[in-house]
């Protein structure tokens, strides 16, 4: 069976990459800072995968995944602060988000296309505003502080976080891949292709959309749950609309309906964002000096990186509107030339 | 004899427009009935009411399930399909980016024997069922001589094969009643002849009852056992093809007043 060979192969590949990265960490080649970016990339990939499931494969545009990330993160953060065992707190955050996704999906998925995008956008904002206003529970706009980390010793929190986040990303890829390559997955894709034909073939399109949305919320919630002890401090500002858009960008850049595309663009965009953030000061000063202001005082730093970020996207949409990989997957059989139709 | 599908006093009102009014039809098991009429007469609206895409404003639809007539009016489309009514579309609605066999597999999804959890965890029932579904679909494709294209993307099929695939996909849901919406649209006379053979073949082999909408009069007169004529949403004639051909009301609807006296 091709499916099982693929699965065994992916397990070996995942374990191999994991081993190499662990080796680099233990020898100190990968410093704490790179590790932190890698973990952030992992979190971003998980959310983007979950978004790809509902938007790329099922064809239902969702613009509120930062809200799901927030619910997962805050739920786990609050549970950890209440001394709930670590694994349970993580699971609790993910399940809480899945439940929320189910409840929102029930009315929202009766809407089509653009309307769903607006509803999810609204829900994302409502979640953020609720977090700000439920100060007793969430710390309000001051944020949720001192969330227990993966390790007792804060100095080794990132390596410990990586031990959780990397396998979780592999698990998320496997989960979505297995779901997509099944009859249920084909039914989801058929909804994206043509809802009317799909229901005329006996597919319960509302039920399948609800399933896809709930699984998507679960994965985004899991990402949030893993994020809380990794970052240690949660503020509502980090879960705004722009964050949701960032996840959409990862999915679109990698290719709607391509899992490997999402993974690649998730890593790429996380690093790009980080590079722009840390180098923005230098660049904005050099741009400012072009305009005769050597001190760069008039140019804000963050918008500068946003401009470059936007430029990358505009170029991509001009030269490759279907995203890096379109809806196809990067397969090793292709690279070794044993390509299959 | 009980009808297999029975439409009683069906009406469809869109705001101020009465698309179909007081439509009655009893399909007997094994019949091949044609639904004809000028453009905009409401033929596809009838199909949409029978398959649940529209809930009829008035009237009811009954379907023979087992040996009992069940009221299916207003049920959701997927439920009606699962009870045994399958259809094709006037403007081909294939899942274009999916392969030929995947297109057919969608019709089998509601009968797939494994759960979502079993699929995600790749438990044994999944592997067995997937292999079996694939083999069944390949067998079905072989009957229609397109098994060699099983792994083609549907969008890349030649036009005639796309029409054929729509019929195969509808058959895969194991229907008792098949509704074909202009199956010969866009076909040349030779392809239409082949299509007529194909329709007769599937009707006999799968013991289906067929209702079809068609403008191609060669096809309609060639294979339909009975015809229903719609004009402006109303049934203006019913009968054998030969009777319909000579019916002045029908000729008037199609060709205008003068043609009747010509």
Interface residues (C-beta under 8 A of the other chain):
Chain A: X1 X3 X4 X7 X175 X178 X179 X182 X183 X184 X185 X186 X187 X189 X190 X193 X194 X196 X197 X198 X199 X200 X201 X202 X203 X204 X205 X211 X327 X341
Chain B: X51 X53 X76 X77 X78 X81 X82 X86 X87 X89 X93 X94 X95 X96 X97 X98 X102 X105 X106 X107 X108 X109 X110 X112 X114 X116 X119 X120 X121 X122 X126 X127 X129 X130 X131 X133 X151 X169 X170 X173
